[in-house]
Amino acid sequence: MAKRQNESNSIEDLMKLFIKENKLTKGMRQIAVKEAWNMLMGQGVASYTTSVELQNKTLIVQLKSAVLREELSYGKEKIITMMNNELGENIITKIVLA
């Protein structure tokens, strides 16, 4: 009987490979961006957020409140930095608050 070669891969490596092979990276990024937005902005801002989408390198955030939109517009660069740090890579270069 031939000896079996034991190639052990971590679950994380296998999941990354599966995501890459099945072209799921874009969808997984969308989910990660939404989760990061809700976590970093807190429940107050999240309750006024209707949608969060990543298109190319632009984060598009739909908000119910014009006052909140104005307040967040003053800290766009800080939000970009915080989101990129949370996501672990420079995905976002611009934010559009609508």
C-alpha positions in Angstrom: 0.0 0.0 0.0 1.3 3.4 -0.9 1.8 6.0 1.8 -0.6 8.8 1.8 0.9 12.2 1.6 -0.5 14.4 4.3 -0.9 18.0 3.0 -2.6 19.9 5.7 -4.1 23.3 5.0 -5.8 25.6 7.4 -9.5 26.2 7.1 -8.7 29.9 6.5 -6.5 29.0 3.5 -9.1 26.6 2.1 -11.9 29.3 2.4 -9.8 31.9 0.6 -9.0 29.4 -2.1 -12.7 28.5 -2.4 -13.7 32.2 -2.5 -11.1 33.0 -5.2 -11.9 30.0 -7.4 -15.7 30.7 -7.3 -15.2 34.4 -7.9 -17.0 35.4 -4.7 -14.4 38.0 -3.6 -16.6 41.0 -4.7 -19.6 39.8 -2.7 -17.6 39.0 0.3 -16.1 42.5 0.3 -19.6 44.0 0.1 -20.6 42.0 3.2 -17.4 43.0 5.0 -17.9 46.7 4.2 -21.5 46.7 5.5 -20.4 45.0 8.7 -17.5 47.4 9.2 -19.7 50.4 8.6 -22.3 49.2 11.2 -19.6 48.4 13.7 -17.5 51.5 13.4 -20.3 54.0 13.1 -22.4 52.5 15.9 -26.1 51.8 16.3 -27.1 55.5 16.1 -25.6 56.1 12.6 -26.5 52.6 11.5 -30.2 53.2 12.3 -30.2 56.2 9.8 -28.3 54.2 7.1 -30.5 52.7 4.4 -27.7 51.2 2.3 -24.0 50.8 2.1 -22.4 49.7 -1.2 -18.9 49.5 -2.6 -18.6 50.4 -6.2 -15.0 50.1 -7.5 -13.1 52.0 -4.8 -16.0 54.3 -3.8 -18.2 53.7 -0.8 -21.7 54.9 -1.4 -23.8 55.4 1.8 -27.5 56.2 1.7 -28.7 58.1 4.8 -32.2 59.1 5.9 -31.0 62.3 7.7 -29.6 65.4 6.0 -28.2 66.6 9.3 -26.3 63.4 9.8 -25.1 63.4 6.1 -23.7 66.9 6.7 -22.0 65.9 10.0 -20.4 62.8 8.4 -19.2 64.8 5.4 -16.7 66.7 7.6 -15.0 63.5 8.6 -14.8 61.7 5.2 -11.0 61.2 5.3 -11.2 59.8 8.9 -14.0 57.4 7.9 -12.0 56.2 4.9 -8.9 55.5 7.1 -11.0 53.8 9.8 -12.8 51.6 7.3 -9.6 50.6 5.5 -8.0 49.7 8.8 -10.9 47.6 9.8 -11.0 45.8 6.4 -7.2 45.2 6.5 -6.6 46.6 3.0 -7.0 49.9 1.1 -10.3 49.2 -0.6 -11.9 52.6 -0.2 -10.5 55.8 -1.7 -13.7 57.9 -1.8 -17.0 58.2 0.1 -20.3 59.5 -1.4 -22.9 60.3 1.2 -26.4 60.4 -0.4 
